[in-house]
C-alpha cells in the first residue's frame, strides 16, 4: 500500500513577537545609533528602558537613567531599542533611539518601583526628554 503524499503549505519557524507599541506618533523614530551600555550587577534591560550617559572610569557609557540624571541639562538620553542581558561590570553594544515619538506607557523608567504611578514618572521625565527631541505621546494603554 502506498503512503499518501502530504503537502506542507506552512513551515514552522521563528515566532514574530507581538508589537509593543513603543514607537508612536506621527514622527516615529528619527535617530538611532549603537551605544555602549554598562551596569553594576547582572541585569536584563528591556526594550524601552530609558538610558543616560555616565562617566565610568574615564569612559563615556550609557547606564539606566536616574531621577538625578534628568536634572543635568547637559546629559544625553536614549531609549533602548532591544532587550539585552548584561553581566555585571561588563559592556554591551546595542541600538538605542535618540529622537522620536514614543508611547509613554511603553517607556520603562529604571528608578520607578512597583506601586509608583507611571503617569507621575512620565511627567518627571517629560521636559528633560523633550529638550532632546524625545517626545512621550499619550496613547491608549494596551
Rosetta constraint file for C-alpha pairs under 8 A:
AtomPair CA 20 CA 106 HARMONIC 7.16 0.50
AtomPair CA 21 CA 103 HARMONIC 6.58 0.50
AtomPair CA 21 CA 106 HARMONIC 6.83 0.50
AtomPair CA 22 CA 48 HARMONIC 6.61 0.50
AtomPair CA 22 CA 102 HARMONIC 5.58 0.50
AtomPair CA 22 CA 103 HARMONIC 5.20 0.50
AtomPair CA 22 CA 104 HARMONIC 8.00 0.50
AtomPair CA 22 CA 106 HARMONIC 5.16 0.50
AtomPair CA 22 CA 107 HARMONIC 6.84 0.50
AtomPair CA 23 CA 28 HARMONIC 5.81 0.50
AtomPair CA 23 CA 29 HARMONIC 6.88 0.50
AtomPair CA 23 CA 100 HARMONIC 7.87 0.50
AtomPair CA 23 CA 101 HARMONIC 6.10 0.50
AtomPair CA 23 CA 102 HARMONIC 4.56 0.50
AtomPair CA 23 CA 103 HARMONIC 5.98 0.50
AtomPair CA 24 CA 28 HARMONIC 5.78 0.50
AtomPair CA 24 CA 101 HARMONIC 5.29 0.50
AtomPair CA 24 CA 102 HARMONIC 4.79 0.50
AtomPair CA 24 CA 103 HARMONIC 5.29 0.50
AtomPair CA 24 CA 137 HARMONIC 6.89 0.50
AtomPair CA 25 CA 101 HARMONIC 5.36 0.50
AtomPair CA 25 CA 102 HARMONIC 6.93 0.50
AtomPair CA 25 CA 103 HARMONIC 7.82 0.50
AtomPair CA 25 CA 137 HARMONIC 6.68 0.50
AtomPair CA 26 CA 101 HARMONIC 7.31 0.50
AtomPair CA 27 CA 100 HARMONIC 6.04 0.50
AtomPair CA 27 CA 101 HARMONIC 5.87 0.50
AtomPair CA 28 CA 100 HARMONIC 5.40 0.50
AtomPair CA 28 CA 101 HARMONIC 5.21 0.50
AtomPair CA 28 CA 102 HARMONIC 7.40 0.50
AtomPair CA 29 CA 97 HARMONIC 6.92 0.50
AtomPair CA 29 CA 98 HARMONIC 7.95 0.50
AtomPair CA 29 CA 99 HARMONIC 6.01 0.50
AtomPair CA 29 CA 100 HARMONIC 4.21 0.50
AtomPair CA 29 CA 101 HARMONIC 6.30 0.50
AtomPair CA 30 CA 97 HARMONIC 7.94 0.50
AtomPair CA 30 CA 98 HARMONIC 7.48 0.50
AtomPair CA 30 CA 99 HARMONIC 5.14 0.50
AtomPair CA 30 CA 100 HARMONIC 5.15 0.50
AtomPair CA 31 CA 97 HARMONIC 5.98 0.50
AtomPair CA 31 CA 98 HARMONIC 5.31 0.50
AtomPair CA 31 CA 99 HARMONIC 5.12 0.50
AtomPair CA 31 CA 100 HARMONIC 7.17 0.50
AtomPair CA 32 CA 95 HARMONIC 6.68 0.50
AtomPair CA 32 CA 96 HARMONIC 5.67 0.50
AtomPair CA 32 CA 97 HARMONIC 4.50 0.50
AtomPair CA 32 CA 98 HARMONIC 5.86 0.50
AtomPair CA 32 CA 99 HARMONIC 7.53 0.50
AtomPair CA 33 CA 95 HARMONIC 5.48 0.50
AtomPair CA 33 CA 96 HARMONIC 5.69 0.50
AtomPair CA 33 CA 97 HARMONIC 6.70 0.50
AtomPair CA 33 CA 98 HARMONIC 7.60 0.50
AtomPair CA 34 CA 93 HARMONIC 6.31 0.50
AtomPair CA 34 CA 94 HARMONIC 5.20 0.50
AtomPair CA 34 CA 95 HARMONIC 4.27 0.50
AtomPair CA 34 CA 96 HARMONIC 6.18 0.50
AtomPair CA 35 CA 61 HARMONIC 7.52 0.50
AtomPair CA 35 CA 62 HARMONIC 6.96 0.50
AtomPair CA 35 CA 93 HARMONIC 5.47 0.50
AtomPair CA 35 CA 94 HARMONIC 5.57 0.50
AtomPair CA 35 CA 95 HARMONIC 6.07 0.50
AtomPair CA 35 CA 96 HARMONIC 6.60 0.50
AtomPair CA 36 CA 61 HARMONIC 5.46 0.50
AtomPair CA 36 CA 62 HARMONIC 6.02 0.50
AtomPair CA 36 CA 91 HARMONIC 6.20 0.50
AtomPair CA 36 CA 92 HARMONIC 5.55 0.50
AtomPair CA 36 CA 93 HARMONIC 4.57 0.50
AtomPair CA 36 CA 94 HARMONIC 6.67 0.50
AtomPair CA 37 CA 61 HARMONIC 5.68 0.50
AtomPair CA 37 CA 62 HARMONIC 4.67 0.50
AtomPair CA 37 CA 63 HARMONIC 5.76 0.50
AtomPair CA 37 CA 91 HARMONIC 5.45 0.50
AtomPair CA 37 CA 92 HARMONIC 5.24 0.50
AtomPair CA 37 CA 93 HARMONIC 6.32 0.50
AtomPair CA 37 CA 94 HARMONIC 7.49 0.50
AtomPair CA 38 CA 61 HARMONIC 6.52 0.50
AtomPair CA 38 CA 62 HARMONIC 6.38 0.50
AtomPair CA 38 CA 63 HARMONIC 5.72 0.50
AtomPair CA 38 CA 86 HARMONIC 7.55 0.50
AtomPair CA 38 CA 88 HARMONIC 7.90 0.50
AtomPair CA 38 CA 89 HARMONIC 6.39 0.50
AtomPair CA 38 CA 90 HARMONIC 5.83 0.50
AtomPair CA 38 CA 91 HARMONIC 4.78 0.50
AtomPair CA 38 CA 92 HARMONIC 6.68 0.50
AtomPair CA 39 CA 43 HARMONIC 7.11 0.50
AtomPair CA 39 CA 63 HARMONIC 6.33 0.50
AtomPair CA 39 CA 64 HARMONIC 7.78 0.50
AtomPair CA 39 CA 86 HARMONIC 7.08 0.50
AtomPair CA 39 CA 87 HARMONIC 7.53 0.50
AtomPair CA 39 CA 88 HARMONIC 5.84 0.50
AtomPair CA 39 CA 89 HARMONIC 5.72 0.50
AtomPair CA 39 CA 90 HARMONIC 6.91 0.50
AtomPair CA 39 CA 91 HARMONIC 7.65 0.50
AtomPair CA 40 CA 88 HARMONIC 4.99 0.50
AtomPair CA 40 CA 89 HARMONIC 5.11 0.50
AtomPair CA 41 CA 87 HARMONIC 6.65 0.50
AtomPair CA 41 CA 88 HARMONIC 4.11 0.50
AtomPair CA 41 CA 89 HARMONIC 6.78 0.50
AtomPair CA 42 CA 85 HARMONIC 7.48 0.50
AtomPair CA 42 CA 86 HARMONIC 5.83 0.50
AtomPair CA 42 CA 87 HARMONIC 4.41 0.50
AtomPair CA 42 CA 88 HARMONIC 4.50 0.50
AtomPair CA 43 CA 85 HARMONIC 5.81 0.50
AtomPair CA 43 CA 86 HARMONIC 5.43 0.50
AtomPair CA 43 CA 87 HARMONIC 6.54 0.50
AtomPair CA 43 CA 88 HARMONIC 7.30 0.50
AtomPair CA 44 CA 83 HARMONIC 7.15 0.50
AtomPair CA 44 CA 84 HARMONIC 5.65 0.50
AtomPair CA 44 CA 85 HARMONIC 4.21 0.50
AtomPair CA 44 CA 86 HARMONIC 6.19 0.50
AtomPair CA 45 CA 49 HARMONIC 6.62 0.50
AtomPair CA 45 CA 83 HARMONIC 5.63 0.50
AtomPair CA 45 CA 84 HARMONIC 5.42 0.50
AtomPair CA 45 CA 85 HARMONIC 6.32 0.50
AtomPair CA 45 CA 86 HARMONIC 7.68 0.50
AtomPair CA 46 CA 80 HARMONIC 7.32 0.50
AtomPair CA 46 CA 82 HARMONIC 6.63 0.50
AtomPair CA 46 CA 83 HARMONIC 4.16 0.50
AtomPair CA 46 CA 84 HARMONIC 6.47 0.50
AtomPair CA 46 CA 108 HARMONIC 7.92 0.50
AtomPair CA 47 CA 79 HARMONIC 7.73 0.50
AtomPair CA 47 CA 80 HARMONIC 5.22 0.50
AtomPair CA 47 CA 81 HARMONIC 5.23 0.50
AtomPair CA 47 CA 82 HARMONIC 4.43 0.50
AtomPair CA 47 CA 83 HARMONIC 4.54 0.50
AtomPair CA 47 CA 84 HARMONIC 7.90 0.50
AtomPair CA 48 CA 79 HARMONIC 5.49 0.50
AtomPair CA 48 CA 80 HARMONIC 5.11 0.50
AtomPair CA 48 CA 81 HARMONIC 6.32 0.50
AtomPair CA 48 CA 82 HARMONIC 7.55 0.50
AtomPair CA 48 CA 106 HARMONIC 6.32 0.50
AtomPair CA 48 CA 107 HARMONIC 4.74 0.50
AtomPair CA 48 CA 108 HARMONIC 5.52 0.50
AtomPair CA 49 CA 64 HARMONIC 7.20 0.50
AtomPair CA 49 CA 79 HARMONIC 5.58 0.50
AtomPair CA 49 CA 80 HARMONIC 5.26 0.50
AtomPair CA 49 CA 107 HARMONIC 5.98 0.50
AtomPair CA 49 CA 108 HARMONIC 4.45 0.50
AtomPair CA 49 CA 109 HARMONIC 6.22 0.50
AtomPair CA 49 CA 110 HARMONIC 6.79 0.50
AtomPair CA 50 CA 64 HARMONIC 6.20 0.50
AtomPair CA 50 CA 65 HARMONIC 5.68 0.50
AtomPair CA 50 CA 77 HARMONIC 7.11 0.50
AtomPair CA 50 CA 78 HARMONIC 5.98 0.50
AtomPair CA 50 CA 79 HARMONIC 4.69 0.50
AtomPair CA 50 CA 80 HARMONIC 6.50 0.50
AtomPair CA 50 CA 107 HARMONIC 6.80 0.50
AtomPair CA 50 CA 108 HARMONIC 6.00 0.50
AtomPair CA 50 CA 109 HARMONIC 5.75 0.50
AtomPair CA 50 CA 110 HARMONIC 6.86 0.50
AtomPair CA 51 CA 62 HARMONIC 6.10 0.50
AtomPair CA 51 CA 63 HARMONIC 5.51 0.50
AtomPair CA 51 CA 64 HARMONIC 4.54 0.50
AtomPair CA 51 CA 65 HARMONIC 4.64 0.50
AtomPair CA 51 CA 77 HARMONIC 5.52 0.50
AtomPair CA 51 CA 78 HARMONIC 5.05 0.50
AtomPair CA 51 CA 79 HARMONIC 5.82 0.50
AtomPair CA 51 CA 80 HARMONIC 6.94 0.50
AtomPair CA 52 CA 62 HARMONIC 5.33 0.50
AtomPair CA 52 CA 63 HARMONIC 5.60 0.50
AtomPair CA 52 CA 64 HARMONIC 6.23 0.50
AtomPair CA 52 CA 65 HARMONIC 4.99 0.50
AtomPair CA 52 CA 66 HARMONIC 7.93 0.50
AtomPair CA 52 CA 69 HARMONIC 7.07 0.50
AtomPair CA 52 CA 75 HARMONIC 6.81 0.50
AtomPair CA 52 CA 76 HARMONIC 5.62 0.50
AtomPair CA 52 CA 77 HARMONIC 4.46 0.50
AtomPair CA 52 CA 78 HARMONIC 6.33 0.50
AtomPair CA 53 CA 60 HARMONIC 6.67 0.50
AtomPair CA 53 CA 61 HARMONIC 5.65 0.50
AtomPair CA 53 CA 62 HARMONIC 4.43 0.50
AtomPair CA 53 CA 63 HARMONIC 6.29 0.50
AtomPair CA 53 CA 75 HARMONIC 6.36 0.50
AtomPair CA 53 CA 76 HARMONIC 5.61 0.50
AtomPair CA 53 CA 77 HARMONIC 6.71 0.50
AtomPair CA 54 CA 60 HARMONIC 5.79 0.50
AtomPair CA 54 CA 61 HARMONIC 5.52 0.50
AtomPair CA 54 CA 62 HARMONIC 5.88 0.50
AtomPair CA 54 CA 63 HARMONIC 6.52 0.50
AtomPair CA 55 CA 59 HARMONIC 5.35 0.50
AtomPair CA 55 CA 60 HARMONIC 4.69 0.50
AtomPair CA 55 CA 61 HARMONIC 6.36 0.50
AtomPair CA 56 CA 60 HARMONIC 6.46 0.50
AtomPair CA 56 CA 61 HARMONIC 6.99 0.50
AtomPair CA 64 CA 110 HARMONIC 6.01 0.50
AtomPair CA 65 CA 69 HARMONIC 6.33 0.50
AtomPair CA 65 CA 70 HARMONIC 7.63 0.50
AtomPair CA 65 CA 77 HARMONIC 7.87 0.50
AtomPair CA 65 CA 109 HARMONIC 7.18 0.50
AtomPair CA 65 CA 110 HARMONIC 6.13 0.50
AtomPair CA 65 CA 111 HARMONIC 7.17 0.50
AtomPair CA 66 CA 70 HARMONIC 6.74 0.50
AtomPair CA 66 CA 110 HARMONIC 6.84 0.50
AtomPair CA 66 CA 111 HARMONIC 5.64 0.50
AtomPair CA 67 CA 71 HARMONIC 7.21 0.50
AtomPair CA 67 CA 111 HARMONIC 6.72 0.50
AtomPair CA 67 CA 124 HARMONIC 7.96 0.50
AtomPair CA 67 CA 125 HARMONIC 7.97 0.50
AtomPair CA 68 CA 72 HARMONIC 7.24 0.50
AtomPair CA 69 CA 75 HARMONIC 7.02 0.50
AtomPair CA 70 CA 75 HARMONIC 7.44 0.50
AtomPair CA 70 CA 125 HARMONIC 6.67 0.50
AtomPair CA 70 CA 128 HARMONIC 5.93 0.50
AtomPair CA 71 CA 128 HARMONIC 7.32 0.50
AtomPair CA 73 CA 128 HARMONIC 7.49 0.50
AtomPair CA 76 CA 132 HARMONIC 7.62 0.50
AtomPair CA 77 CA 98 HARMONIC 6.83 0.50
AtomPair CA 77 CA 129 HARMONIC 7.01 0.50
AtomPair CA 77 CA 132 HARMONIC 7.48 0.50
AtomPair CA 78 CA 96 HARMONIC 5.83 0.50
AtomPair CA 78 CA 97 HARMONIC 5.42 0.50
AtomPair CA 78 CA 98 HARMONIC 4.84 0.50
AtomPair CA 78 CA 99 HARMONIC 7.93 0.50
AtomPair CA 79 CA 96 HARMONIC 5.32 0.50
AtomPair CA 79 CA 97 HARMONIC 5.03 0.50
AtomPair CA 79 CA 98 HARMONIC 6.68 0.50
AtomPair CA 79 CA 107 HARMONIC 7.69 0.50
AtomPair CA 80 CA 94 HARMONIC 7.85 0.50
AtomPair CA 80 CA 95 HARMONIC 6.53 0.50
AtomPair CA 80 CA 96 HARMONIC 4.49 0.50
AtomPair CA 80 CA 97 HARMONIC 6.41 0.50
AtomPair CA 81 CA 94 HARMONIC 7.67 0.50
AtomPair CA 81 CA 95 HARMONIC 5.44 0.50
AtomPair CA 81 CA 96 HARMONIC 4.86 0.50
AtomPair CA 81 CA 97 HARMONIC 6.28 0.50
AtomPair CA 82 CA 94 HARMONIC 7.41 0.50
AtomPair CA 82 CA 95 HARMONIC 6.94 0.50
AtomPair CA 82 CA 96 HARMONIC 7.85 0.50
AtomPair CA 86 CA 90 HARMONIC 6.84 0.50
AtomPair CA 86 CA 91 HARMONIC 7.25 0.50
AtomPair CA 86 CA 92 HARMONIC 6.64 0.50
AtomPair CA 98 CA 132 HARMONIC 7.67 0.50
AtomPair CA 98 CA 133 HARMONIC 7.61 0.50
AtomPair CA 98 CA 134 HARMONIC 6.67 0.50
AtomPair CA 99 CA 132 HARMONIC 6.96 0.50
AtomPair CA 99 CA 133 HARMONIC 5.08 0.50
AtomPair CA 99 CA 134 HARMONIC 4.86 0.50
AtomPair CA 99 CA 135 HARMONIC 7.75 0.50
AtomPair CA 100 CA 133 HARMONIC 6.34 0.50
AtomPair CA 100 CA 134 HARMONIC 5.18 0.50
AtomPair CA 100 CA 135 HARMONIC 6.11 0.50
AtomPair CA 101 CA 134 HARMONIC 6.23 0.50
AtomPair CA 101 CA 135 HARMONIC 4.81 0.50
AtomPair CA 101 CA 136 HARMONIC 6.10 0.50
AtomPair CA 101 CA 137 HARMONIC 6.42 0.50
AtomPair CA 102 CA 106 HARMONIC 7.63 0.50
AtomPair CA 102 CA 107 HARMONIC 7.34 0.50
AtomPair CA 102 CA 134 HARMONIC 7.38 0.50
AtomPair CA 102 CA 135 HARMONIC 6.07 0.50
AtomPair CA 102 CA 136 HARMONIC 5.03 0.50
AtomPair CA 102 CA 137 HARMONIC 5.77 0.50
AtomPair CA 103 CA 107 HARMONIC 6.68 0.50
AtomPair CA 103 CA 136 HARMONIC 5.81 0.50
AtomPair CA 103 CA 137 HARMONIC 5.15 0.50
AtomPair CA 103 CA 138 HARMONIC 6.37 0.50
AtomPair CA 103 CA 139 HARMONIC 6.33 0.50
AtomPair CA 104 CA 122 HARMONIC 6.65 0.50
AtomPair CA 104 CA 136 HARMONIC 4.90 0.50
AtomPair CA 104 CA 137 HARMONIC 5.54 0.50
AtomPair CA 104 CA 138 HARMONIC 5.97 0.50
AtomPair CA 104 CA 139 HARMONIC 7.29 0.50
AtomPair CA 105 CA 118 HARMONIC 7.61 0.50
AtomPair CA 105 CA 138 HARMONIC 7.81 0.50
AtomPair CA 105 CA 139 HARMONIC 7.50 0.50
AtomPair CA 105 CA 141 HARMONIC 6.35 0.50
AtomPair CA 109 CA 121 HARMONIC 7.18 0.50
AtomPair CA 112 CA 116 HARMONIC 6.18 0.50
AtomPair CA 112 CA 118 HARMONIC 7.95 0.50
AtomPair CA 112 CA 121 HARMONIC 7.26 0.50
AtomPair CA 116 CA 120 HARMONIC 7.87 0.50
AtomPair CA 116 CA 121 HARMONIC 7.77 0.50
AtomPair CA 117 CA 121 HARMONIC 6.64 0.50
AtomPair CA 118 CA 122 HARMONIC 6.25 0.50
AtomPair CA 119 CA 123 HARMONIC 6.44 0.50
AtomPair CA 120 CA 124 HARMONIC 6.31 0.50
AtomPair CA 121 CA 125 HARMONIC 6.42 0.50
AtomPair CA 122 CA 126 HARMONIC 5.77 0.50
AtomPair CA 122 CA 136 HARMONIC 7.68 0.50
AtomPair CA 123 CA 127 HARMONIC 7.56 0.50
AtomPair CA 125 CA 129 HARMONIC 6.18 0.50
AtomPair CA 126 CA 130 HARMONIC 5.97 0.50
AtomPair CA 126 CA 135 HARMONIC 7.36 0.50
AtomPair CA 126 CA 136 HARMONIC 6.59 0.50
AtomPair CA 127 CA 131 HARMONIC 6.39 0.50
AtomPair CA 128 CA 132 HARMONIC 7.20 0.50
AtomPair CA 129 CA 133 HARMONIC 6.51 0.50
AtomPair CA 129 CA 134 HARMONIC 5.03 0.50
AtomPair CA 129 CA 135 HARMONIC 6.68 0.50
AtomPair CA 130 CA 134 HARMONIC 5.10 0.50
AtomPair CA 130 CA 135 HARMONIC 5.42 0.50
AtomPair CA 130 CA 136 HARMONIC 7.89 0.50
